[in-house]
């Protein structure tokens, strides 16, 4: 079964899981709802089009964390918020959490026709693409087009199952000093391991429950269901570090 491989890279990202007005959190990797939302924007799917959202949510998701991010807190105050008694106004303190300097390889496995459409859509999106907040736009293309001199990025459509595609795709890190250090560590057998978060069956005894499977993005009626993921780790080998990431 084919897999669509995307690169998620930006100075800041935000992948909310249980956000409310006062506190808006972020996961440490892209959520299912966040990825589906981005793909829906690429295709121009309306928020209340539950049938199209269901098709996207049915794709199996896997994330490889090529660079762990740092969770940062942004302190906000909102003035002139009406009191519950309706007799005055108050100032509300809110906290927004963001993921800084993170880098992900995102894989989607499923219907070949839908994946082919998504491959084209992320290259020519109907609506702007962003990583959780409208200001958090991609730092490089999500997929490779094979153009000379383009940035290192996701390979796009590959004829591999999800786990194999994530395990064999070259490392997306582009900073020379980080790559040099990782290659030296790999030679010494001390290279870091890359975290993997992959959709699995609900009955998987090693699975973890996440409540981020999107059902509807409609204003005032956002709904999400559970999904089960398996968390694993992948050795960062010299082959992953030095591999050719051009489109194949």
Steps between C-alpha positions, in 0.01 A plus 500: 500500500643844411595766752506878467800654678496866606752723672365718784759767577442847648654720771177458700223242487195437718312171524223552753340201671285635785508873436259739669484879497719551808758228426587382149740209511709326235600139445864423426417365154228568240156378602259311277259793508778744410623295205146443369430872535806585293404250230144633498636851443714373213192349333264785587274286718243695701504473879155341511559250218505197727509248213824639356651540846416135574686390184810691608476378859480139377858523373751332728739754653860460606742764624878478526652766722820606324558785745328520836358845563504717810165589657481877551236695693356828373340718768187691394256734669154573365339819626136605530361147530142520638452349843257214549279730707480740208580798723848585377811389320821328599842405367559132423845341495546234231789269416581380149751218456700458180754248372824668395764371257333163438533294181277211397464243224126435468375191319147416383396155380171409336296534182746545208268733307450729797872508577574594138252788524654616827849489350386747237296706746785571743705635209216727381278550805158661471546677835817598689672222693617548857601294802233566761500882485461715190834668569684165515561440130733231357868588483549278193280312253312207647593270211771475240426586138839391371597854401875574501622671815177461696524461879524157659143392576251212493517257210128520430336181371699180552401141433567382855287423806499765771748344744755422229467845344563672834791269581681551169440866414823700541531732796351844437745695715680765291728677750857400405644495851215282627542257212878483550459429871233235436718326242790487745267363768373238255857386433550463874167326552361782716267672252162616635180309427205650316157476662218341298128546566289277273129417482426146613199279566282586803575160654879543491614433858803725450286783364432841653170684472481845339178703472575679173318308227299773323129456436398860429679836489175700478493822703327437831478126432858374492509130582783254546521129574769270639777329310772258609867558425816303557811692609832353390856612422725470196879500499646798314744312277764636263278385212217723622740791556678487165216367281377671182166672570422595141160403362482143363 
